Structure formats: C-alpha cells, structure tokens
Amino acid sequence: MVIKMIKIKFIAIGIFAVLLVSVFFFAGFTVFEFHQKNKLLADLGGKISDEAVKEKISYSLIVKDLTFPRVQLSYRQDKAVVAASLMKLPILGAAFKAAEEGKVSLDQIVTIEVKDITGGSGVLKTMPMPHKLTLESLLETMISASDNTATNKLIDLLGFDYLNKVFGELNLTETVLRRKMMDFSKRRQGVDNYTSAADISVILESIYDKKFINCQFSDLALKFLKKQKVNDRIPRYLPKDLTIAHKTGLERGVVHDAGIVFLPGGDYIITVLVDKAKGYVKPKKFIAQISRLAYNLYTGYSD
C-alpha cells in the first residue's frame, strides 16, 4: 500500500512537472512571438509613414493581428474622420440590434418607392418601382453594393436617435450619424457623419469573433462583406484568390477601406482612412500599397 501511494505521488509530481514546463515554454514562446510581431509591425509602420510623406497623404490606420497574441499597428486611430460609406457598417450593427430586440425582423418586407431613390452608389435606383425586398436583402445591398437608397431607407426605419444610441452601446466612441447619404446641402452647412479607424476596427474584430450582436448576425455580416463589389483599394495588389471581407468609403475629401484579410498563416484586420484628400487616384493607390505591404509582412514575401 505504501509503495503504491509513493508511485501515485511520483506520477502526480511527474505530471505537474510536465505541465509546469509546458506553461513556461508556452509563456516564453508567446513573449518571443509578441516581440517578433511588434518588431515586424513597427517596420511596417515606418514604410507606411515614408510612403505617406512622399505622397503627402493624411491618414488614420490600424493593422491588427487576429492570431494569438493579438498585436496591432496604429496611427491616429482615434481621430474622427468624415465616414462616407463606412457609416454603413455601424448602421448594419444597429439594424441587427433592432432585430434582436424585436423592433424589426430580417424577414419583413420593405418597399422602395420613387421618393426613396438616392443618387450615388447602389443598384436599387435602377429597379422598377415600387420594389419590394426583405430587410435582410436591404442590408446586404447596403453593404455589398454600398447602396445609398438602402442606407437612407434604413435610417428612415430606425431613426437617427436609435442609431446613434446603439453606436454608443457598441463602444463606437467617435461614430455619429448626423445626415443621410448624399445630403450635401447639410454637408455644406458643416453637418456630417463621422467615425474613426479604431471604431471601424472594433466592428470588424467583433464580426471576426462572432460577437457582432450575436453569432448569427456576425456570420451574416461577414457574408455581406465578402461580396463587396468595389475592389480598387485593399484587394487591388493582392492575389485574386484571397478571401477578403471589406467595406469601402468614398466622398469628396475622403477615401477609405477597411476589412479582414484571411490567410493560411493568420488573419488580420486592415483599416485605412484617408482624409484631406485632393482627388481619388493617389489615396486609392496609397491604401492599396499599404495593403500590399501588410500582406507581404504576413506571408514573408518581399517585392
């Protein structure tokens, strides 16, 4: 009996020792990987800064590693910038919140009438009127086709007060909706919609983690973002077979793109907001170049 107890103690001590060594090894590896990732991101930041100075670009940025340990490169991430069509991402979150609360249903039918038609990007304006579709289809059209008519219809359905209230609940500290899409008369009066690189990245990370209201809505958001039809920024210089879930924004003076890039070696968020833009060509190319640099970092490829 005594010998048996001694054997059991030795086995227990052995298991404890193995666990202890494993913990120390894992902790040491994690610290090493953390420092390695930080160094690579710092190098990336230097290259981006050099490119911005050369092209005279004013920008906000987050590149965030989605593997463990999560580290990020950021620059002016909390700066409030005119949102343009990036505003559609927070509106999507608020619509999902309204569905969770029972205020709306994804299956309910929404009717688009002639009076709802809004200029700029979108496909609904080309449809015969009146046009009926489900709320889920309206949300998908708002994101994948960046449809302004869909966005303004959702603003009518949910209201400015509710939308801005939910933005706060989603921890979007710099995001505010003050006007509808394409309402340039209000913009000339200084009334505009704002967000930040940090806020948009919060949304993308919550989608990735399946915490964008809930798991079902996160999957739906990801599906919409993967169908993005404007691919002249983040995906521009990347391999065509990559999976990228992203949302663009474009308006006089601002050019944006933000998304999740999925890679076998680890996924990452990239959010780039360009403000004080003089034209669209240079800012679009700048975002595409940043995206290529980030991709090179994650794949170990060098141009």
CORQUISUL-V465401 format. One record per run of one state. SS is the DSSP state (@ for helix, = for strand, . for the rest). FROM is the first residue (numbers start at 1). LEN is the number of residues. If there is no record, write none. Layout:
ss=SS from=FROM len=LEN
ss=SS from=FROM len=LEN
This chain:
ss=. from=1 len=1
ss=@ from=2 len=54
ss=. from=56 len=2
ss== from=58 len=8
ss=. from=66 len=6
ss== from=72 len=4
ss=. from=76 len=5
ss== from=81 len=2
ss=. from=83 len=1
ss=@ from=84 len=17
ss=. from=101 len=8
ss== from=109 len=4
ss=. from=113 len=1
ss=@ from=114 len=3
ss=. from=117 len=7
ss=@ from=124 len=3
ss=. from=127 len=4
ss== from=131 len=4
ss=@ from=135 len=10
ss=. from=145 len=3
ss=@ from=148 len=11
ss=. from=159 len=1
ss=@ from=160 len=10
ss=. from=170 len=6
ss== from=176 len=1
ss=. from=177 len=7
ss=@ from=184 len=5
ss=. from=189 len=5
ss== from=194 len=2
ss=. from=196 len=1
ss=@ from=197 len=12
ss=. from=209 len=6
ss=@ from=215 len=12
ss=. from=227 len=16
ss== from=243 len=9
ss=. from=252 len=2
ss== from=254 len=9
ss=. from=263 len=5
ss== from=268 len=8
ss=. from=276 len=5
ss=@ from=281 len=19
ss=. from=300 len=4
